[in-house]
Amino acid sequence: MDDINHLNLEQQQRLNVIEELRREGIEPFGRRFDRTHTSEAARQAFLEAEKAHGPAEHFEWGPVKVAGRLVAKREQGKTAFGHLEDMWGKLQVYFRKDVLGEQVFTLLKRIYVGDILGIEGMLFRTRTGEVTVRATAVTILAKAVNPMPEKWHGLTDVETRYRQRYVDLLANPEVRQTFIRRSQIVQMVRDFMTARGFLEVETPMMHPIAGGAAARPFVTHHNALDMELFLRIAPELYLKRLLVGGFDRVFEINRNFRNEGISIKHNPEFTMMEAYQAYGDMETMLELTEDLISTVAAKFFPDGKVPYEDKVLDFSRPWRRLPMLEAVREVTGLPDLTFGSPREPVAAKARALGIEVDPKDSTAKIVVKIFEEKIESTLLNPTFVIGYPKETSPLAKGNAHDPTLVDRFELFIYGREMANAFSELNDPEEQKARFEDQLRQREAGDEEAHQMDADYVNALRYGMPPAGGLGVGIDRLVMLLTNSPSIRDVILFPTLRRRGAAARADGPAAAEAGSSAPPAGR
């Protein structure tokens, strides 16, 4: 239905019942209800009491007060059964006319599956052995105007699941479990970092300069200050300012925003964890990354075997290290390839591999394209790709032995980038020169090239210790550890095209290949 505010016959009938209840003095949208137990806590309390009491034919325990959504109901003359569901599970409810009285029992006729109820009563075990609450009081807490989807057999329409997540959560308990696990994963990442001496901080979400990553920003305007601002594409430059200010280890878990394509791997707003450690380097971050992700994964997969879609990924340590040039040399058949090699032979090889080459692409950018299009997808088990070109890494420290390289890695799992890290560039004049080179790339048409950040250069002039920096894409990590095929499955309310809007050339279907910007925001 295009107009969700248009009521059908069943919805109108339910509204009529709500008005009837009001006329009878029964509140259809109740107030505070002080429950004593959740469904699972009530069940466990009964089992413990039953065990302590010993065998008894008619043992009961309570009273308890439970609340939740009625997800099933069947009437049998002067009795009725139902199931009440809350976040922790389901509990059967038994209604008896001689216990509740004529008025309350008759009220059950106007209580529907989907209504939220408060139930008070004693717990007992039915003849079939199910722990059940015998209702002595029933309180309507919220009447449902909308019927539950597909008679409670689940919601399968993908578009509706994402657009109306509240219905998805109601109809599909496994979806709730995905988001519970997401919360657990985020908390585990936070605990891991704080246990290692990292201080959690918060940095601005609105930036005067879009920096810290190669990406197109969302632009907004501050009316009172009459200034243009950008939703942050990465927190990197603010976090490194904190190292200048004397903090040794900092991290932040928060949102980034990138005005780019949508795909199963990309959402315009996404969650990441960035961390910086003074006196560390790329190797420090590599060890930290492997330890962090291994620790979190082991909580759910102690044997190190992580099922994802049609594969079982092997998280056994140590994880593989793969130099980018080594991988591209093998694919192209160019044994002497470097980032400084003559452009045309490399461009010709890329075209032969079916890769589109822009006339402005340098050798380094062509090599990175070959890697992204021909090699990334083959990296299933955790793999650290090392040896990135300086040209595409304006914030990373140069390699001590090869002037065309920086000390940087990206971690790939199931062909997807999970993390990005490098030794941080702390020479202010080299940083200024790198920014100036990025400006030239912008002038040549690269919209994602970095802007000049004079204040950041000024901060570096006060002296920033050598450091390692890391970004981990939280959404992709959750996808991996919940076996979710799309990023939209692990974001509660993902960005979607307006209902009925005409397809755009840069819309979700066209953007399936995703963005060139790394999910880790670095």
C-alpha positions as CSV (number, residue, x, y, z in Angstrom):
1,M,0.0,0.0,0.0
2,D,1.5,3.3,-1.1
3,D,-0.4,5.4,1.5
4,I,0.3,3.9,4.9
5,N,-2.1,6.4,6.5
6,H,-5.0,5.0,4.5
7,L,-6.9,2.6,6.8
8,N,-8.4,-0.6,5.4
9,L,-11.6,-2.2,6.7
10,E,-9.8,-4.4,9.4
11,Q,-7.9,-1.4,10.7
12,Q,-11.1,0.7,10.9
13,Q,-12.9,-2.2,12.8
14,R,-10.1,-2.2,15.3
15,L,-10.4,1.6,15.8
16,N,-14.1,1.1,16.4
17,V,-13.3,-1.5,19.1
18,I,-10.9,1.0,20.7
19,E,-13.7,3.6,20.9
20,E,-16.1,1.1,22.4
21,L,-13.6,0.3,25.1
22,R,-13.2,4.0,25.9
23,R,-16.9,4.4,26.2
24,E,-17.0,1.5,28.7
25,G,-14.3,3.2,30.8
26,I,-11.5,0.8,29.7
27,E,-8.3,2.5,28.7
28,P,-7.0,0.9,25.4
29,F,-3.5,2.5,25.8
30,G,-2.5,1.9,29.4
31,R,0.0,3.5,31.7
32,R,2.9,2.2,33.7
33,F,2.9,-1.5,34.5
34,D,5.3,-2.7,37.1
35,R,6.2,-6.3,36.0
36,T,8.0,-8.5,38.4
37,H,9.6,-10.8,35.8
38,T,10.4,-11.1,32.1
39,S,9.1,-14.2,30.4
40,E,12.4,-16.0,30.7
41,A,13.0,-14.9,34.3
42,A,9.5,-16.1,35.3
43,R,10.1,-19.4,33.7
44,Q,13.5,-19.8,35.5
45,A,12.0,-18.7,38.8
46,F,9.3,-21.4,38.5
47,L,11.8,-24.1,37.6
48,E,14.0,-23.3,40.5
49,A,11.0,-23.2,42.9
50,E,9.7,-26.4,41.6
51,K,13.1,-28.1,42.0
52,A,13.4,-26.8,45.6
53,H,9.8,-27.9,46.5
54,G,10.1,-31.4,45.1
55,P,7.6,-33.5,43.2
56,A,4.0,-32.2,43.5
57,E,1.0,-32.8,41.2
58,H,-0.4,-29.3,41.4
59,F,2.6,-27.2,42.3
60,E,2.2,-23.5,41.5
61,W,4.4,-20.5,42.3
62,G,3.9,-16.7,42.3
63,P,2.3,-14.4,41.9
64,V,4.1,-12.8,39.0
65,K,3.4,-9.8,36.8
66,V,4.5,-10.2,33.2
67,A,4.0,-8.0,30.1
68,G,4.4,-8.3,26.4
69,R,2.7,-8.7,23.0
70,L,0.0,-11.3,22.5
71,V,1.3,-13.4,19.6
72,A,-1.2,-16.3,19.7
73,K,-4.7,-16.9,21.1
74,R,-7.1,-19.7,21.1
75,E,-10.5,-19.8,22.9
76,Q,-12.1,-23.0,24.2
77,G,-15.5,-22.2,25.7
78,K,-14.9,-21.0,29.3
79,T,-11.1,-21.1,28.9
80,A,-8.6,-19.6,26.6
81,F,-4.8,-19.9,26.0
82,G,-2.4,-17.4,24.6
83,H,1.3,-16.7,24.2
84,L,2.8,-13.5,25.5
85,E,6.1,-12.5,23.9
86,D,8.7,-10.0,25.2
87,M,12.3,-9.4,24.3
88,W,13.4,-12.5,26.1
89,G,11.0,-15.1,24.8
90,K,7.4,-16.4,25.1
91,L,5.3,-17.4,28.0
92,Q,2.0,-19.2,27.8
93,V,-1.0,-17.6,29.5
94,Y,-4.1,-19.5,30.7
95,F,-7.4,-17.6,31.0
96,R,-10.3,-19.1,33.0
97,K,-13.7,-17.5,33.1
98,D,-14.3,-18.6,36.7
99,V,-11.0,-16.9,37.8
100,L,-11.2,-13.7,35.8
101,G,-14.9,-13.1,36.1
102,E,-17.5,-12.6,33.4
103,Q,-16.6,-9.0,32.5
104,V,-12.8,-9.6,32.0
105,F,-13.2,-12.9,30.3
106,T,-15.7,-11.4,27.8
107,L,-13.1,-8.7,27.2
108,L,-10.9,-11.3,25.6
109,K,-13.2,-11.3,22.6
110,R,-11.9,-7.8,21.9
111,I,-8.3,-8.5,22.6
112,Y,-6.4,-9.4,19.4
113,V,-3.1,-10.9,18.4
114,G,-0.7,-8.0,18.4
115,D,-2.2,-6.3,21.5
116,I,0.2,-5.5,24.3
117,L,-1.0,-6.8,27.7
118,G,0.0,-6.9,31.3
119,I,-0.8,-10.3,33.0
120,E,-0.8,-11.1,36.7
121,G,-1.2,-14.6,38.1
122,M,0.3,-17.8,39.4
123,L,2.7,-20.0,37.4
124,F,2.0,-23.7,37.0
125,R,2.8,-26.5,34.6
126,T,0.2,-27.8,32.2
127,R,-0.5,-31.4,31.5
128,T,1.8,-31.1,28.5
129,G,4.6,-29.8,30.7
130,E,4.6,-26.2,29.6
131,V,5.2,-23.5,32.2
132,T,2.2,-21.2,32.1
133,V,0.8,-18.3,34.0
134,R,-2.8,-18.6,35.2
135,A,-4.2,-15.1,34.7
136,T,-5.9,-13.5,37.7
137,A,-5.8,-10.0,36.2
138,V,-5.5,-8.7,32.6
139,T,-4.5,-5.1,31.8
140,I,-4.6,-3.7,28.2
141,L,-1.4,-1.7,27.7
142,A,-1.7,-1.0,24.0
143,K,-4.2,-2.0,21.4
144,A,-2.8,-2.7,17.9
145,V,-4.6,-1.0,15.1
146,N,-2.5,-2.8,12.4
147,P,-2.7,-6.6,12.2
148,M,0.5,-8.5,12.6
149,P,2.2,-9.3,9.2
150,E,1.2,-12.5,7.5
151,K,-0.7,-13.8,10.5
152,W,2.6,-13.9,12.4
153,H,4.3,-16.3,10.0
154,G,7.0,-13.8,9.3
155,L,7.8,-10.9,7.0
156,T,9.7,-11.8,3.9
157,D,9.4,-8.7,1.6
158,V,12.9,-7.2,1.8
159,E,11.8,-3.7,0.9
160,T,9.2,-3.7,3.7
161,R,11.7,-5.2,6.2
162,Y,14.2,-2.4,5.7
163,R,11.6,0.4,5.4
164,Q,9.5,-0.7,8.3
165,R,12.1,-2.2,10.6
166,Y,9.6,-2.1,13.5
167,V,7.5,-4.7,11.7
168,D,10.6,-6.7,10.7
169,L,11.6,-6.9,14.4
170,L,8.1,-8.0,15.4
171,A,7.7,-10.7,12.7
172,N,11.3,-12.1,12.7
173,P,12.8,-12.9,16.0
174,E,16.1,-13.8,14.3
175,V,16.4,-10.1,13.3
176,R,16.2,-9.1,16.9
177,Q,19.0,-11.5,17.7
178,T,21.1,-9.9,15.0
179,F,20.8,-6.5,16.6
180,I,21.4,-7.9,20.1
181,R,24.6,-9.4,18.8
182,R,25.5,-6.1,17.2
183,S,25.2,-4.4,20.5
184,Q,27.3,-7.1,22.1
185,I,30.0,-6.7,19.4
186,V,30.2,-3.0,19.9
187,Q,30.5,-3.4,23.6
188,M,33.2,-6.0,23.2
189,V,35.2,-3.6,21.0
190,R,34.8,-0.9,23.5
191,D,35.9,-3.1,26.4
192,F,38.9,-4.4,24.4
193,M,40.1,-0.9,23.7
194,T,39.7,0.5,27.2
195,A,41.3,-2.6,28.7
196,R,44.4,-1.7,26.7
197,G,44.6,1.8,27.9
198,F,42.8,3.6,25.1
199,L,40.7,6.6,26.1
200,E,37.3,6.8,24.5
201,V,36.6,10.4,23.1
202,E,34.1,12.2,21.0
203,T,35.0,14.5,18.2
204,P,32.9,16.8,16.0
205,M,30.4,15.4,13.6
206,M,30.2,18.7,11.6
207,H,33.5,19.8,10.1
208,P,34.5,23.1,8.4
209,I,36.8,21.0,6.1
210,A,35.9,17.5,4.8
211,G,39.0,15.6,5.7
212,G,40.4,12.3,7.0
213,A,39.4,10.2,4.0
214,A,38.9,10.2,0.2
215,A,35.1,10.6,-0.1
216,R,32.4,13.0,-1.1
217,P,30.8,14.7,1.9
218,F,27.3,15.8,2.8
219,V,27.1,19.6,2.9
220,T,25.0,21.6,5.4
221,H,24.7,25.2,6.5
222,H,24.9,26.7,10.0
223,N,22.4,29.6,10.0
224,A,23.6,31.4,13.1
225,L,27.2,31.4,12.0
226,D,26.4,31.7,8.3
227,M,28.9,29.1,7.4
228,E,29.1,25.9,5.3
229,L,29.8,22.7,7.2
230,F,30.4,19.1,6.2
231,L,29.1,16.0,8.0
232,R,32.2,14.2,8.8
233,I,33.6,11.6,6.5
234,A,36.2,10.5,9.1
235,P,37.3,11.7,12.6
236,E,41.0,11.1,11.9
237,L,42.4,14.6,11.9
238,Y,40.7,15.6,15.2
239,L,41.8,12.4,16.9
240,K,45.4,13.0,15.8
241,R,45.2,16.6,17.2
242,L,44.6,14.9,20.5
243,L,48.0,13.1,20.2
244,V,49.5,16.5,19.7
245,G,47.7,17.6,22.9
246,G,49.3,14.9,25.0
247,F,46.9,12.0,24.9
248,D,48.7,8.7,24.3
249,R,46.0,6.4,23.2
250,V,42.5,7.5,22.0
251,F,39.6,5.8,20.2
252,E,36.1,6.7,19.0
253,I,33.1,4.6,18.0
254,N,30.7,6.7,16.0
255,R,29.1,7.5,12.7
256,N,30.7,8.7,9.4
257,F,28.7,10.1,6.5
258,R,29.6,9.8,2.8
259,N,27.6,11.1,0.0
260,E,28.1,8.2,-2.3
261,G,26.5,5.0,-3.7
262,I,24.5,2.4,-1.8
263,S,25.1,-1.3,-2.1
264,I,25.1,-4.4,0.0
265,K,28.5,-3.1,1.4
266,H,27.8,0.6,1.5
267,N,25.4,2.8,3.4
268,P,25.7,6.6,3.4
269,E,26.0,6.7,7.2
270,F,27.9,3.9,8.8
271,T,29.6,3.1,12.1
272,M,33.4,2.8,12.6
273,M,36.0,2.6,15.3
274,E,39.1,4.7,14.9
275,A,42.1,4.5,17.2
276,Y,45.5,6.2,17.5
277,Q,48.4,5.1,19.6
278,A,51.4,7.4,20.2
279,Y,54.8,5.9,19.7
280,G,53.3,3.1,17.7
281,D,53.3,2.4,13.9
282,M,51.7,0.2,11.3
283,E,53.0,-3.0,12.9
284,T,51.5,-1.9,16.3
285,M,48.1,-1.5,14.6
286,L,48.4,-4.7,12.7
287,E,48.9,-6.7,15.9
288,L,46.1,-4.7,17.6
289,T,43.7,-5.4,14.7
290,E,44.4,-9.1,14.6
291,D,44.0,-9.4,18.4
292,L,40.8,-7.3,18.5
293,I,38.9,-9.1,15.7
294,S,40.2,-12.5,16.8
295,T,39.0,-11.8,20.4
296,V,35.6,-10.7,19.3
297,A,35.1,-13.5,16.8
298,A,36.2,-16.1,19.4
299,K,33.3,-15.1,21.6
300,F,30.9,-16.5,19.0
301,F,33.1,-19.0,17.2
302,P,35.6,-20.4,19.7
303,D,37.1,-22.8,17.1
304,G,38.1,-20.0,14.8
305,K,35.8,-21.3,12.0
306,V,33.4,-18.5,11.0
307,P,30.5,-19.4,8.7
308,Y,29.6,-16.7,6.2
309,E,27.2,-17.3,3.3
310,D,28.4,-20.4,1.5
311,K,31.9,-20.4,3.0
312,V,33.6,-21.2,6.3
313,L,36.3,-18.7,7.0
314,D,39.5,-19.7,8.8
315,F,40.5,-17.2,11.5
316,S,43.5,-19.2,12.6
317,R,46.5,-17.0,13.5
318,P,48.8,-15.6,12.3
319,W,46.9,-14.0,9.5
320,R,48.4,-13.8,6.0
321,R,50.3,-10.7,4.8
322,L,50.2,-9.9,1.1
323,P,52.1,-7.1,-0.6
324,M,49.8,-5.3,-3.1
325,L,52.5,-5.2,-5.8
326,E,53.2,-8.9,-5.5
327,A,49.5,-9.7,-6.0
328,V,49.2,-7.4,-9.0
329,R,52.4,-8.6,-10.6
330,E,51.0,-12.1,-10.6
331,V,47.7,-11.0,-12.2
332,T,49.2,-8.8,-14.8
333,G,52.3,-10.9,-15.7
334,L,54.5,-7.8,-15.1
335,P,57.3,-9.2,-12.8
336,D,59.1,-5.8,-12.5
337,L,56.0,-3.7,-11.8
338,T,56.3,-0.8,-9.3
339,F,54.2,2.2,-8.5
340,G,56.7,4.2,-10.5
341,S,56.6,2.0,-13.6
342,P,55.9,3.6,-17.0
343,R,52.1,4.2,-17.3
344,E,51.2,2.9,-20.7
345,P,52.2,-0.8,-20.4
346,V,50.3,-0.9,-17.0
347,A,47.3,0.8,-18.5
348,A,47.3,-1.6,-21.5
349,K,47.4,-4.6,-19.1
350,A,44.5,-3.1,-17.1
351,R,42.4,-2.6,-20.2
352,A,43.2,-6.2,-21.3
353,L,41.8,-7.3,-18.0
354,G,38.6,-5.4,-18.7
355,I,39.3,-2.5,-16.3
356,E,38.3,1.0,-17.3
357,V,41.3,3.4,-17.1
358,D,40.8,7.1,-16.9
359,P,43.2,9.3,-18.9
360,K,44.1,11.1,-15.7
361,D,44.9,7.9,-13.8
362,S,48.6,7.5,-12.8
363,T,50.4,4.2,-12.7
364,A,49.8,4.0,-8.9
365,K,46.1,4.5,-9.3
366,I,45.9,1.9,-12.1
367,V,47.7,-0.6,-10.0
368,V,45.2,0.0,-7.2
369,K,42.3,-0.4,-9.6
370,I,43.7,-3.7,-10.8
371,F,44.0,-4.9,-7.2
372,E,40.4,-3.7,-6.3
373,E,38.7,-5.3,-9.3
374,K,40.7,-8.5,-9.8
375,I,42.2,-9.5,-6.4
376,E,40.1,-8.1,-3.5
377,S,37.3,-10.6,-4.1
378,T,39.6,-13.6,-3.9
379,L,40.8,-12.7,-0.3
380,L,38.4,-14.9,1.7
381,N,40.4,-15.7,4.9
382,P,41.7,-12.8,6.9
383,T,44.5,-11.1,4.8
384,F,46.6,-8.0,5.5
385,V,47.4,-6.3,2.2
386,I,50.5,-4.2,2.7
387,G,52.6,-1.8,0.6
388,Y,50.2,0.9,-0.6
389,P,51.3,3.8,-2.9
390,K,52.1,7.1,-1.3
391,E,50.0,8.9,-4.0
392,T,46.8,7.4,-2.7
393,S,47.6,7.7,1.0
394,P,48.1,11.4,1.8
395,L,48.1,11.0,5.6
396,A,50.4,8.0,5.9
397,K,54.1,8.0,6.7
398,G,56.4,7.1,3.9
399,N,58.2,3.8,3.8
400,A,61.9,4.0,5.0
401,H,63.2,1.9,2.1
402,D,60.9,2.7,-0.9
403,P,59.9,6.3,-1.5
404,T,56.9,5.3,-3.6
405,L,55.3,3.3,-0.7
406,V,53.7,4.2,2.7
407,D,53.6,2.0,5.7
408,R,49.9,1.0,5.5
409,F,47.7,-2.1,5.4
410,E,44.1,-2.9,4.7
411,L,42.6,-6.0,6.2
412,F,40.3,-8.0,3.9
413,I,37.9,-10.8,4.9
414,Y,35.5,-12.5,2.4
415,G,36.8,-10.1,-0.2
416,R,35.7,-7.0,1.8
417,E,37.8,-4.4,3.4
418,M,37.4,-4.6,7.2
419,A,40.1,-2.3,8.5
420,N,42.6,0.3,7.3
421,A,45.7,1.4,9.2
422,F,49.1,3.0,8.8
423,S,52.0,4.7,10.4
424,E,50.9,8.3,10.8
425,L,52.7,11.1,8.9
426,N,53.9,13.5,11.5
427,D,56.2,15.8,9.5
428,P,54.2,19.0,9.1
429,E,56.0,20.2,5.9
430,E,55.6,16.9,4.2
431,Q,52.0,16.8,5.2
432,K,51.5,20.3,3.7
433,A,53.1,19.2,0.5
434,R,50.9,16.1,0.4
435,F,47.8,18.3,0.8
436,E,49.0,20.5,-2.0
437,D,49.4,17.5,-4.2
438,Q,45.8,16.5,-3.3
439,L,44.6,20.0,-4.2
440,R,46.2,19.5,-7.7
441,Q,44.3,16.3,-8.0
442,R,41.1,18.0,-7.1
443,E,41.7,20.7,-9.7
444,A,42.2,17.9,-12.2
445,G,38.8,16.6,-11.5
446,D,39.2,14.2,-8.5
447,E,36.3,15.2,-6.3
448,E,37.4,12.8,-3.5
449,A,41.0,14.2,-3.2
450,H,41.8,15.7,0.2
451,Q,41.3,19.4,0.9
452,M,44.0,21.5,2.5
453,D,43.6,21.6,6.3
454,A,45.9,24.4,7.5
455,D,45.0,24.1,11.1
456,Y,45.9,20.4,11.1
457,V,49.3,21.3,9.6
458,N,49.7,23.9,12.3
459,A,48.9,21.3,15.0
460,L,51.6,19.1,13.6
461,R,54.1,22.0,13.9
462,Y,53.7,21.7,17.6
463,G,55.0,18.2,17.3
464,M,53.0,14.9,17.1
465,P,54.8,11.8,18.3
466,P,55.2,8.9,15.8
467,A,51.9,7.0,16.0
468,G,49.9,4.2,14.5
469,G,46.3,4.8,13.5
470,L,43.5,2.3,12.8
471,G,39.9,2.3,11.4
472,V,37.6,-0.7,11.7
473,G,34.3,-0.9,9.9
474,I,31.8,-1.9,12.6
475,D,28.9,-2.6,10.3
476,R,31.0,-5.0,8.1
477,L,32.4,-6.7,11.2
478,V,28.8,-7.3,12.4
479,M,27.8,-8.5,9.0
480,L,30.6,-11.1,9.2
481,L,29.8,-12.3,12.7
482,T,26.0,-12.5,12.2
483,N,26.2,-14.1,8.7
484,S,24.3,-11.2,7.2
485,P,24.7,-10.8,3.4
486,S,23.8,-7.0,3.3
487,I,24.9,-4.0,5.3
488,R,21.2,-3.1,5.5
489,D,20.7,-6.3,7.6
490,V,22.8,-4.9,10.4
491,I,21.8,-1.2,10.4
492,L,18.4,-0.8,12.2
493,F,17.2,2.0,9.8
494,P,19.3,1.9,6.6
495,T,19.1,4.7,4.0
496,L,16.5,3.9,1.3
497,R,15.3,5.7,-1.8
498,R,12.0,7.6,-1.3
499,R,9.0,5.4,-2.0
500,G,7.9,5.9,-5.6
501,A,10.9,8.1,-6.5
502,A,12.3,7.7,-10.0
503,A,15.4,5.7,-10.3
504,R,18.6,7.8,-10.5
505,A,21.7,6.9,-12.4
506,D,23.6,6.9,-9.1
507,G,20.9,5.1,-7.2
508,P,21.2,1.7,-5.4
509,A,21.1,-0.5,-8.5
510,A,23.8,1.5,-10.3
511,A,25.9,1.8,-7.2
512,E,26.1,-1.9,-6.4
513,A,29.8,-1.8,-7.1
514,G,30.0,0.6,-4.2
515,S,32.3,3.5,-3.3
516,S,36.0,3.8,-3.6
517,A,36.1,5.2,-0.1
518,P,37.2,2.7,2.6
519,P,34.6,1.6,5.1
520,A,37.0,2.2,7.9
521,G,37.0,5.9,7.1
522,R,40.7,6.3,6.8
